[in-house]
Structures are given as structure tokens and as C-alpha cells.
Amino acid sequence: MRDTLSHQVAVARPLSADPAGQAIRRAMRIRRRRAAAGLALAVTATVLISTGMAQLGDDPSRQGPPTVVIGDPALSPRPIPTATIAPAPAQGTSVDLLVDSTLVSSTGGRLELPGVGPAERAFRLPDNAGWLVVGVQTTAGRSLWVAHQDGLVQVLLAGAGPIVVAPDRRQIAWRDGSDIVVAGVINAQLIGPVRTPAPAGAVPVQFVRDSVLVRLDPTRAGHALWRPGAGQLGIGTDRKTLNVYGTLPDGKLIGQVAAGDPRETCLAVLEPKQDLKPVRTGCGPDLSPDGAGGISADGRWLLVNGRVGKAERALLIDLHRLGADLTALPAGLPLTGAVAWTTDSDATYVDRAGELVRVDVDQVRAGRPAEPAPVTGVRPRDRLVVVTGS
């Protein structure tokens, strides 16, 4: 009996379930799927770009190189978070940043996004689903990436013209050869594309509710609104609008319009239902022609580039006082890229030197313009992009 019991104790019996082993095996399978998906995407993108066979729509009259549209490379489960997500000290900003190819949250967390090239704009997707990243202009056109919370990056567009993203981040528009195209963004794919012929040089500049605002000629004043599904783009009657900075809560727009003096421009409230007809105008501030600027969510403040004397500055303008006595306050160094209004009185942008600037409206009104603030872990040569919608 003693020998029998000793033998039973000495023999290790297999567990009916091995959670640790299952987890490891599952992780290895997921890693292999991720590697295979990435390789398949790279091969697909290379083949499509070289042969020009992936396009939205089949339009033989289309001119120029094709826009490559790439969807989800795999339907397998998303990879579990890996060591690419790392905690870091708080950076002291109220917005997320894209630092080269690394997303840095306002709390300091970092997420590497392999494959994302130099970026011009970045947007947080609804429902915390990830980010859309618009690449800079290159000789091959622009690219659009979608980055997931686990670090997986997919290419949605390659070789496109100028790309704009709707405020709700559920639609995009871009120039594609001789057309302008609009498509929805759902589950990391572009769906329901609608296209319209457009004049040479015309580019989408922003969404206005269900319509796309199109600049007809980058060298001249004049915009038109195109509502996808309601017909083709018409050139309209507007020949005065130089830039549009955003939409007010009532649906009207704030834009820069040409004045009687060719050297002078003014701000105007534009009525989109009447071909962007100015319904109220205010002149005085010396505005930059670059079109950089953004409106607070309540429609009260405009942060825009301009001049104070001979010095270029970002200007803060009270839109509630848009009229004959319109004035502008120097708010900081000139801005570039997007303006992220995190509250109705707090905005963040990247200046022309590539440094982060946080604007406090009350401080600017008290005569204290904003100064660039250092960001933890960011080197002088790093490229900063403010993530809007964060």
C-alpha cells in the first residue's frame, strides 16, 4: 500500500486546463496573425500603387495617377496591447499629440504607430476607436492612416490629393485626379464613395454639415459648396472668399473676404444657404493669407494668423464684436496646422518653430500673450502635430 501511494504522488497528473499555457499560445497565434496581416498589407499596397488597379469607382475620363484605397487587411481579432504602450510622466498639455510616429496622450502615455509617415493632421475617432492621421504632401501625393488603440496601423488612402476630415470624423473628402470624392469612415474602411468632377486646381477645404466646402482656385478668391448625392459641384457665385476658418453654432461660417482695397481683407459671417454671401463684416486686423485659424466651439473666439505692425503673430479676435470696431489681440507666435480648442477659452496649437503653444483667452485679454511651452520627452527636431477631437 505504501509503495502504491508513493507512486501516485510521484506521478504528475496533467491539469484539465492550463490558463497560462493557453494565454501564451493565444498570444503567439495573434502575433503570427498580426505579422501576416502587416506583410499582406505591405504587399497589397506595393502591388496596387505600382499597377494602379485600386480606385474608388471606374472612371475612364479620370486624369492623373490613381488613388489607392485599402481596407481592413484581416478580419482576425485585433492584437492585444503590447509593450508599445508605455506610461510616462504627464506632459502638462490638455490635448493628445503626435510626435513623429508616437502618440503622446495628455496624461503622458505613449503609443508607437509603426508605418505612419510624416503627418500634417491627426484626429481622434469617435467612440475612442483610434485615430485618423493625414500625411504631408509628397511627390506621390498624400496618405491617410487609421491607427487603432492597440497600435495596429492601416493605410486607407495612398497617392491622394488634399484630404479633409469632417468634424465628427465619420467622413473624409479628397481630390482624386479630376474629381473630388467623399466617403464614410466605418470600421477602418472607406464606404459609400461619391465623386464629382471639379475644376482644375479645385480642392476640398472643410466639411460644412452635410456639404463639402471647395476652394475653386488656390490662387484666387472664391469657394463653392457641394452636397454629395444632390448633384455635381457647381461653381456658384462667390468670388470674394479667400479663406474659411470654421462654422458657427447656427451653421453660418466665418471667413476672410477680399475688401475694396486689394491690400486689405476683412472678416465676414457667411451664409452657406446663399452661396457664401457675407451677412456681416468687420475690418481692421491685418490678416494673413495662409488661412490658418480656428473657432472656439461656442463661436465666440477666433484664433488666426496676422500681423501687429510688421511682426507676424497669432491673433485673438472676439467674434461677438464683429463690426466697425473690430480689434485683434496678439496671442502668441504664428500658428501652423490645426487649432485644438479644448474649452471655450483654452486653445492649443503648434507654432512655426514646431513648438507647442497653449492660449488662455483671459490671459491674452489681460495683455499676456502665450509663449511656447516645453513638452516632456520631446526633442527639438521632433515633429509635433496636435490631435483634434482629443
Helices and strands as residue ranges (DSSP letters): H 2-10, H 19-51, E 68-69, E 85-86, E 97-99, E 102-104, E 110-112, E 119-124, G 126-128, E 131-135, E 142-147, E 153-160, E 163-165, E 171-176, E 179-186, E 189-197, E 203-208, E 211-215, E 223-226, E 241-247, E 253-258, E 265-271, G 272-274, E 277-283, E 286-287, E 293-295, E 301-308, E 311-318, G 319-321, E 328-332, E 335-343, E 346-351, E 356-360, H 361-365, E 372-373, E 384-388
